[in-house]
Amino acid sequence: MKIHQFLDHYGVTENPYAQEDASADHIFMEHCLSGTYHSAWDKIYGNPKAPATSVVFGEQGSGKTALRLQIVGNLQKYNQEHPNERAFIIQYEDFNPFLDCFRERLSGRRRKPEKAMQSWQLWDHMDAILILATTRLADILRNNGTDAQDQSHSIPPEKIDALSRAQKRDLMLLATFYDQNRDDPPARRWSLLKRKLRYTTFKSLWDRLLGISVTLLVIIAVFSISETPWSSMTSLWILGAIFAGWVPFLWKQLKGFWTGWSVVKQIRIVDHNRSTLRKLLTRFESGDLAGQPIPSRPRGDDRYELFSKLQGVLGDLGFTSIVVLIDRVDEPHLINGSPERMRDLIWPLFDNKFLKHPGIAFKLLLPSAVAGFLNRQEKEFYEKSRLDKQNLIPSLNWTGQGLYDVANDRLKACAKLAETKPTIRDLFDDSVTEQELISVFDRLRAPRHLFKYLYRLLVDHCSKYTETSPEWKIQRETMQSTLAVFMKDLDAYDQKLGTG
């Protein structure tokens, strides 16, 4: 007996429990995204009008990625309903590009994964978030205010035109350091953004024009006295005059090179080109750069100011808050599932000043493997992080009732040919009660374990019968024997991970 034959009997067109990863689960994306929520949803999601940070610890398969997708979906809906009070969404969940570049910048033994992660600092996270936010915003502006991937982030042209010169300067400054779109060379995409913003920098050419003008005047003067005998002193005066005309230009280039070199040294998570940075920095008018924050030192102060500038620009573009979703911290190959490396990556984020930055909400969806380190921290850590203010969810547990609802929702979503939508209880023998199923599901703890168990249960049931003599109800004996084997395998897996 085949599984699809069993499911066809109930009008179910595909196996509801075949997928295990929410990011690749089209059933979840199409039918369950706004259906079943975890019981702690309200505390995790909060209110977009008053953004708040949440810290969630959950084991593998407990639904952290599903939570992230649900938060994104609800924020997109909120943005469409409140076009002037939108939330700018940043998904900080692909760490590999940042970690690879970061590791390459280290030397010697510090390149070892365990040593490299110990060198990661809060401002590295701040740089990564600024890169994600600036690149996305710059792409939207270069595309005439349209976000092809998320229409809720599109910006009306009149709002772009209404930006002040100072705000355009702030955006161009952010783009200089943090725009990492790889479709075009840095200078080209910077120039395109400059044209879209109508940001003029004519005054930045005065030093170049001065050098050219002085050089031409000296040449004209030389030709006018060409018949006069020259001495070596005359030649020195001519060269000195030309050099003096180019001094402001050379000084500006030298400052740009030094600033660019410092920025390249301190932004450790991307590969900047010193020459390109110098070129872009020297295209600003001198007055526009005076007193501006530049990420050229190993500290967070400049980054906080750049965050404020980003928020100021976004505020006038219709985004009153920023929501940063942090997920999949156990997946980068440099982490390789190590709880200690995950701790070293995530711990710098636990800074109350950063997590409570006005107008920004952080949603940290973290593996439970690092939750145990919280109990080993000193008093100083708790005073700095103030986890009591961060909407902490120490364990993303699911009850049997919650998993029962999840199983039902997925089954109904796939029952496209059924006149009456079946429930998970309908698949079992009449002797198996709903409460008995809830008790079984309660032992599974997480949606991914539920799906694996139900998939294995369908396989075990169908393997006991032939196509010519099918059985449309799963027996209690099959349910219990499959559960016993599955729980044994699950316990063995937990012990390997050190979470059992």
FENNOR-V952866 format. One record per pair of residues at least 12 apart in sequence whose C-alpha atoms are under 10 Angstrom apart, sorted by the first residue. I is the first residue (numbers start at 0). GAP is how many residues later the second one is. If there is no record, write none. Layout:
BEGIN
i=(I:I)
gap=(GAP:GAP)
END
This chain:
BEGIN
i=(0:0:0:0:0:0:0:0:0:0:0:0:1:1:1:1:1:1:1:1:1:2:2:2:2:2:2:2:2:3:3:4:4:4:4:5:5:5:5:5:5:5:5:5:6:6:6:6:6:6:7:7:7:8:8:8:9:9:9:9:9:9:9:9:9:9:9:9:9:10:10:10:10:10:10:10:10:10:10:10:11:11:11:11:11:11:11:11:11:11:12:12:12:12:12:12:12:13:13:13:13:13:13:14:14:14:14:14:14:14:14:15:15:15:15:15:15:15:15:15:15:15:15:15:16:16:16:16:16:16:16:16:16:16:16:16:16:17:17:17:17:17:18:18:18:18:19:19:19:19:19:19:19:19:20:20:20:20:20:21:21:21:21:21:21:21:21:21:22:22:22:22:24:26:26:26:26:26:27:27:27:27:27:27:28:28:28:28:29:30:30:30:30:30:31:31:31:31:31:31:32:32:32:32:32:32:32:32:33:33:33:33:33:34:34:34:34:34:35:35:35:35:35:35:35:35:35:36:36:36:36:36:36:36:37:37:37:37:37:37:37:37:37:37:37:38:38:38:38:38:39:39:39:39:39:40:40:40:42:42:42:42:43:43:43:43:43:43:43:43:43:43:44:44:44:44:44:44:44:44:44:45:45:45:46:47:47:47:47:47:47:47:47:47:47:47:47:48:48:48:48:48:48:48:48:49:49:49:49:49:49:50:50:50:50:50:50:50:50:50:50:50:51:51:51:51:51:51:51:51:51:51:51:51:51:52:52:52:52:52:52:52:52:52:52:52:52:52:52:52:53:53:53:53:53:53:53:53:53:53:53:53:53:54:54:54:54:54:54:54:54:54:54:54:54:54:54:55:55:55:55:55:55:55:55:55:55:55:55:55:55:56:56:56:56:56:56:56:56:56:56:56:56:56:56:57:57:57:57:57:57:57:57:57:57:57:57:57:58:58:58:58:58:58:58:58:58:58:58:58:58:59:59:59:59:59:59:59:59:59:59:60:60:60:60:60:60:60:60:61:61:61:61:61:61:61:61:61:61:61:61:62:62:62:62:62:62:62:63:63:63:63:63:63:63:63:64:64:64:64:64:65:66:66:66:66:67:67:67:67:67:67:67:67:68:68:70:70:70:70:71:71:71:71:71:74:74:74:74:74:75:75:75:75:75:75:76:77:78:78:78:78:78:79:79:79:80:81:81:81:82:82:82:82:82:82:82:83:83:83:83:83:83:84:84:84:84:84:84:85:85:85:85:85:85:85:85:85:85:86:86:86:86:86:86:86:86:86:86:86:86:86:86:87:87:87:87:87:87:87:87:87:87:87:87:87:87:87:87:88:88:88:88:88:88:88:88:88:88:88:89:89:89:89:89:89:89:89:89:89:89:90:90:90:90:90:90:90:90:90:91:91:91:91:91:91:91:91:91:91:91:91:91:92:92:92:92:92:92:92:92:92:93:93:93:93:93:93:94:94:94:94:94:94:94:94:94:94:94:94:94:94:95:95:95:95:95:95:96:96:96:96:97:97:97:97:97:97:97:97:97:98:98:98:98:98:98:98:98:98:98:98:98:98:99:99:99:99:99:100:100:100:100:101:101:101:101:101:101:101:101:101:101:102:102:102:102:102:102:102:102:103:103:103:103:103:104:104:104:104:104:105:105:111:112:112:112:112:112:113:113:113:113:113:113:113:114:114:115:115:115:115:116:116:116:116:116:116:116:116:116:117:117:117:117:117:118:118:119:119:119:119:119:119:119:120:120:120:120:120:120:120:120:120:121:121:121:121:121:121:121:121:121:121:121:122:122:122:122:122:122:122:122:122:122:122:122:122:122:123:123:123:123:123:123:123:123:123:123:123:124:124:124:124:124:124:125:125:125:125:125:125:125:125:126:126:126:126:126:126:126:126:126:126:126:126:127:127:127:127:127:128:128:128:128:129:129:129:129:129:129:129:129:129:130:130:130:130:130:130:130:130:130:131:131:131:131:131:132:132:132:132:132:132:132:133:133:133:133:133:133:133:133:133:133:133:134:134:134:134:134:134:134:135:135:135:135:136:136:136:136:136:136:136:136:136:137:137:137:137:137:137:137:137:137:137:137:137:137:138:138:138:138:138:139:139:139:139:140:140:140:140:140:140:140:140:140:140:141:141:141:141:141:141:141:141:142:142:142:142:143:143:143:143:143:143:144:144:144:144:144:144:152:152:152:153:153:154:154:154:154:155:155:156:156:157:158:158:158:159:159:159:159:159:159:160:160:160:160:161:161:161:162:162:162:162:163:163:163:163:164:164:164:164:164:165:165:165:165:166:166:166:166:166:166:166:166:167:167:167:167:167:167:167:168:168:168:168:168:168:168:168:168:168:169:169:169:169:169:169:169:169:169:169:170:170:170:170:170:170:170:170:170:171:171:171:171:171:171:171:171:171:172:172:172:172:172:172:172:172:172:172:172:173:173:173:173:173:173:174:174:174:174:174:175:175:175:175:175:175:175:175:176:176:176:176:176:176:176:176:176:176:176:177:177:177:179:179:179:184:185:185:185:185:185:186:186:186:186:189:190:199:199:199:200:200:200:200:200:201:201:201:202:202:202:202:202:203:203:203:203:203:203:203:203:203:204:204:204:204:204:205:205:205:206:206:206:206:206:206:206:206:207:207:207:207:207:207:207:208:208:208:209:209:209:209:209:209:210:210:210:210:210:210:210:210:210:210:211:211:211:212:212:212:213:213:213:213:213:213:214:214:214:214:214:214:214:214:215:216:216:217:217:217:217:217:218:218:220:221:221:248:251:251:251:251:251:252:252:252:252:253:253:254:254:254:255:255:255:255:255:255:255:255:255:256:256:256:256:256:256:256:256:257:257:257:257:258:258:258:258:258:258:258:259:259:259:259:259:259:259:259:259:259:259:259:259:260:260:260:260:260:260:261:261:261:261:261:261:262:262:262:262:262:262:263:263:263:264:264:264:264:265:265:265:265:265:266:266:266:266:291:291:292:292:292:293:299:303:303:303:306:306:307:307:307:309:310:310:310:314:318:319:319:320:320:320:320:321:321:321:321:321:322:322:322:322:322:323:323:323:323:323:324:324:324:324:324:325:325:325:325:325:325:326:326:326:326:326:327:327:327:327:328:328:328:328:328:328:328:328:328:329:329:329:329:329:329:329:336:336:336:337:337:337:338:338:338:338:338:338:338:338:338:339:339:339:340:341:341:341:341:342:342:342:342:342:342:342:343:345:345:345:346:346:346:346:346:347:348:348:348:349:349:349:349:349:349:349:350:350:350:350:350:350:350:351:351:351:351:351:351:351:351:352:352:352:353:354:354:354:354:354:355:355:355:355:360:361:362:362:363:363:364:364:365:365:365:366:366:367:367:367:367:368:368:368:369:370:370:371:371:373:373:395:395:396:396:396:396:397:397:397:397:397:397:397:398:398:398:398:398:398:398:398:399:399:399:399:399:399:399:399:399:399:399:399:399:400:400:400:400:400:400:400:401:401:401:401:401:401:402:402:402:402:402:402:402:402:402:402:402:402:403:403:403:403:403:403:403:403:403:403:403:403:403:404:404:404:405:405:405:405:406:406:406:406:406:406:406:406:407:407:407:407:407:408:408:408:408:409:409:410:410:411:423:423:424:424:424:424:425:425:425:426:426:426:426:426:427:427:427:427:427:427:428:428:428:428:428:429:429:429:429:430:430:431:431:431:431:432:435:436:439:439:439:440:440:440:442:442:443:443:443:443:448:448:448:451:452:452:452:452:452:452:453:453:453:455:455:455:455:456:456:456:456:456:456:456:456:457:457:457:457:458:459:459:459:459:459:460:460:460:460:460:460:460:461:463)
gap=(458:460:461:462:463:464:465:466:467:468:469:470:456:457:459:460:461:463:464:465:468:12:452:455:456:457:458:459:460:454:458:457:462:465:467:421:452:455:456:461:464:465:466:467:404:407:408:420:451:465:407:409:410:408:409:463:401:405:406:407:408:409:410:411:412:413:416:417:462:400:401:403:404:405:406:407:408:409:410:411:399:400:401:402:403:404:405:406:409:410:398:400:401:402:403:404:405:13:397:399:400:401:402:12:395:396:399:400:439:440:443:12:391:392:393:394:395:396:397:398:399:435:438:439:390:393:394:430:431:433:434:435:436:437:438:439:441:433:434:436:437:438:429:432:433:436:41:43:427:428:429:430:431:432:40:42:44:45:427:39:41:42:43:44:45:46:47:426:42:43:45:46:41:382:383:384:386:387:38:41:42:381:382:385:37:40:41:44:383:378:379:381:382:383:34:38:374:377:378:381:33:34:36:37:38:39:40:41:35:36:37:39:40:35:370:371:374:375:34:366:367:369:370:371:372:373:374:26:29:30:33:365:368:369:24:25:28:29:358:359:360:361:364:365:368:357:358:359:360:363:16:353:356:357:358:26:29:30:12:348:349:350:12:23:27:319:320:321:346:347:348:349:22:23:25:26:27:29:30:316:318:25:315:345:28:26:27:30:31:37:38:39:272:273:274:275:313:29:33:36:37:38:271:272:310:270:271:308:309:310:311:36:269:270:271:272:305:307:308:309:310:311:271:303:304:305:306:307:308:309:310:311:337:338:339:270:271:272:302:303:304:307:308:309:310:311:336:337:338:339:271:301:307:308:309:310:311:333:335:336:337:338:339:271:295:307:308:309:310:311:332:334:335:336:337:338:339:307:308:309:310:311:312:315:334:335:336:337:338:339:340:307:308:309:310:311:312:313:314:335:336:337:338:339:340:307:308:309:310:311:312:313:335:336:337:338:339:388:307:308:309:310:311:312:336:337:338:386:387:435:440:270:306:307:308:309:386:387:388:389:434:306:384:385:386:387:388:389:390:305:306:333:334:335:336:383:384:385:386:387:388:302:333:334:335:383:384:385:262:263:264:300:301:302:303:332:28:261:262:263:300:381:258:260:296:298:23:25:257:258:259:295:296:297:22:256:18:252:254:292:17:18:19:251:253:12:13:14:77:248:12:13:74:75:76:77:75:74:72:73:74:239:240:71:72:73:71:70:236:237:69:70:71:72:234:235:236:231:232:233:234:235:236:230:232:233:234:235:236:66:67:228:229:231:232:233:234:235:236:65:66:227:228:231:232:233:234:235:236:237:272:273:274:45:48:49:64:65:223:226:227:230:231:232:233:234:235:236:272:43:44:47:64:230:232:233:234:235:236:272:39:40:42:43:46:232:233:234:235:236:272:38:41:42:232:233:234:235:236:272:33:36:37:40:41:232:233:234:235:236:237:271:272:231:232:233:234:235:236:238:239:272:232:233:234:235:237:238:30:33:174:231:232:233:234:235:236:237:238:239:240:250:233:235:236:237:238:239:31:172:173:235:26:27:29:30:170:171:172:173:234:14:17:18:21:25:169:170:171:233:234:235:236:246:169:170:232:233:234:167:168:169:170:14:15:17:18:22:165:166:167:168:169:12:13:14:16:17:165:166:231:12:164:165:166:167:160:163:164:165:166:13:162:222:220:221:222:223:228:220:221:224:226:227:228:230:226:229:218:225:228:229:217:218:223:224:225:226:227:228:229:222:223:225:226:227:225:226:148:149:224:225:226:227:228:177:178:179:223:224:225:226:227:228:176:177:178:223:224:225:226:227:228:229:232:143:144:145:172:174:175:176:177:178:179:180:181:225:226:142:143:144:145:174:175:176:179:221:224:225:144:175:220:221:223:224:141:174:177:178:180:181:223:228:50:51:139:140:141:142:143:168:173:176:179:180:50:139:140:141:142:49:178:195:197:44:45:47:48:49:173:176:177:180:43:44:46:47:48:49:50:138:139:46:47:48:49:192:41:45:46:174:177:189:191:37:38:40:41:42:43:44:45:46:47:176:39:40:43:44:45:46:47:17:43:44:45:16:17:18:34:38:42:173:176:177:33:34:36:37:40:41:42:43:51:52:54:55:58:40:41:42:50:54:13:14:15:53:13:14:15:16:19:51:52:53:55:56:47:48:50:51:52:53:54:55:12:49:50:53:12:13:16:49:52:53:12:13:14:15:51:172:164:165:166:163:164:159:162:163:164:161:162:39:160:159:157:158:159:36:37:38:153:156:157:35:36:37:156:35:154:155:34:150:153:154:33:35:149:152:32:33:34:35:123:33:122:143:147:30:32:142:143:145:146:147:149:25:26:29:30:31:32:145:25:28:30:31:32:115:116:119:120:140:118:119:122:123:136:138:139:140:142:143:22:23:26:135:138:139:141:142:143:18:19:21:22:25:27:108:109:112:17:107:108:111:115:116:119:120:121:133:136:119:120:132:133:135:136:14:15:18:19:105:13:14:100:101:102:103:104:105:83:86:87:90:93:95:100:103:104:117:118:89:92:94:90:91:92:91:86:87:90:91:94:89:90:92:93:90:89:83:84:85:82:83:84:85:87:81:82:83:80:81:82:83:84:45:48:78:79:80:81:82:83:84:44:77:78:79:80:42:43:79:38:39:40:41:42:43:44:45:37:38:39:40:41:42:44:36:37:40:34:35:36:37:38:39:30:31:32:33:34:35:36:37:38:39:30:33:34:29:32:33:27:28:29:30:31:32:23:24:26:27:28:29:30:31:26:24:25:20:21:23:24:27:19:23:17:13:16:33:26:29:30:31:34:25:26:28:29:24:28:23:26:27:18:19:21:22:23:24:25:26:27:17:18:19:20:21:22:24:25:16:19:20:38:15:18:19:22:35:36:37:12:13:14:15:16:17:18:19:20:21:34:35:36:12:13:14:16:17:35:12:32:33:34:35:36:14:31:32:33:34:35:13:31:32:30:31:32:33:29:30:31:32:33:28:29:30:31:13:14:12:13:16:12:54:49:50:53:50:53:49:50:51:12:47:48:49:44:40:39:40:37:38:39:40:36:37:38:39:40:36:37:38:39:40:36:37:38:39:40:36:37:38:39:40:20:36:37:38:39:40:36:37:38:39:40:36:37:38:39:12:13:14:16:17:35:36:37:38:12:13:15:36:37:39:40:30:32:160:31:32:159:28:29:30:31:32:33:34:158:159:29:30:33:29:24:25:27:28:23:24:26:27:28:30:31:26:18:20:24:23:26:27:34:38:37:13:15:36:31:32:34:35:36:37:40:30:31:32:33:34:35:36:30:31:32:33:34:35:37:38:31:32:33:31:30:31:32:34:35:29:30:33:34:29:28:27:28:26:28:28:31:28:29:30:28:29:26:27:28:131:128:129:130:129:23:24:22:127:13:20:49:50:45:48:49:50:43:44:45:46:47:48:49:39:40:42:43:44:45:46:47:35:36:37:38:39:40:41:42:43:44:45:46:50:33:34:36:37:38:40:41:36:39:40:43:44:45:34:35:37:38:39:41:42:43:44:46:47:48:19:20:21:30:31:33:34:35:36:37:38:43:46:18:19:33:18:41:44:45:16:17:18:34:40:43:44:47:13:14:15:16:17:12:13:14:15:13:14:12:13:12:13:30:12:13:48:49:46:47:48:31:45:46:47:48:44:45:46:47:48:51:43:44:45:46:47:43:44:45:46:44:45:42:43:44:47:43:40:42:39:40:43:12:13:42:40:44:39:42:43:46:37:38:41:34:26:29:30:32:33:34:25:28:29:23:26:27:30:17:21:22:23:24:25:26:29:16:20:21:24:23:14:18:19:21:22:12:13:14:16:17:18:21:12:14)
END
